[in-house]
Amino acid sequence: MEKTIIELEQAAQTLKLLGDKTRLTILGLVKDSECCVCEFVEVLQMSQPSISQHLRKLRDAGLVKEQRRGQWIFYSLNREHATYPIIQQVLEQIPDQKEKLKALEEAGLRIQCDS
């Protein structure tokens, strides 16, 4: 793997965003799959406006990508972002979030977001 130098300001901004438990959990959820706001609301037990604010910060920083499908917007981790290696290292150190998504699927709550 080729090493790249990340600008200090960009690294600091990414680490600041990762310092919030909710945003860190969101990135953990989109590490291997994409999710929509309604799924984050269910998993995190937070209001939709609150989740949207966290997603806006992650999107504005370029850490997540969004794709609209019908009325739903799906979010995924931006693996092309310059600070992705930092994000990847941090996500390897936290508990895997796949179980939360599996529980949603078993409860039938992931299906509600399909277009």
Residue pairs with C-beta under 8 A, 6 or more apart in sequence:
4 82
4 85
6 82
6 83
6 85
6 86
7 82
10 82
10 83
11 83
11 86
13 61
14 61
14 63
14 83
14 86
14 87
15 86
17 23
17 57
17 58
17 61
17 63
18 24
18 27
18 86
18 87
18 90
20 54
22 44
22 46
22 50
22 51
22 54
23 54
23 57
23 58
24 90
24 94
25 43
25 44
25 97
26 40
26 44
26 51
26 54
26 55
26 58
26 64
26 75
27 58
27 63
27 64
27 77
27 87
27 91
28 91
28 94
28 95
28 96
28 97
29 35
29 39
29 40
29 43
29 97
29 100
29 101
30 64
30 75
30 76
30 77
31 77
31 91
31 97
32 98
33 76
33 101
34 67
34 74
34 75
34 76
35 74
35 75
35 101
35 113
36 72
36 73
36 74
36 75
36 113
37 48
37 51
37 52
37 55
37 73
37 75
38 48
38 72
38 109
38 112
38 113
39 101
39 104
39 109
39 110
39 113
40 46
40 51
40 55
41 47
41 48
41 51
42 104
42 109
43 97
43 100
43 101
43 104
44 51
55 64
55 66
55 75
58 64
58 75
59 65
59 66
59 75
62 78
62 81
63 77
63 78
63 81
63 83
63 87
64 75
64 76
64 77
64 78
65 75
65 76
65 77
65 78
66 73
66 74
66 75
66 76
67 73
67 74
67 76
68 74
69 115
70 115
71 115
72 113
72 114
72 115
74 113
77 84
77 87
78 84
81 87
101 110
104 110
105 111
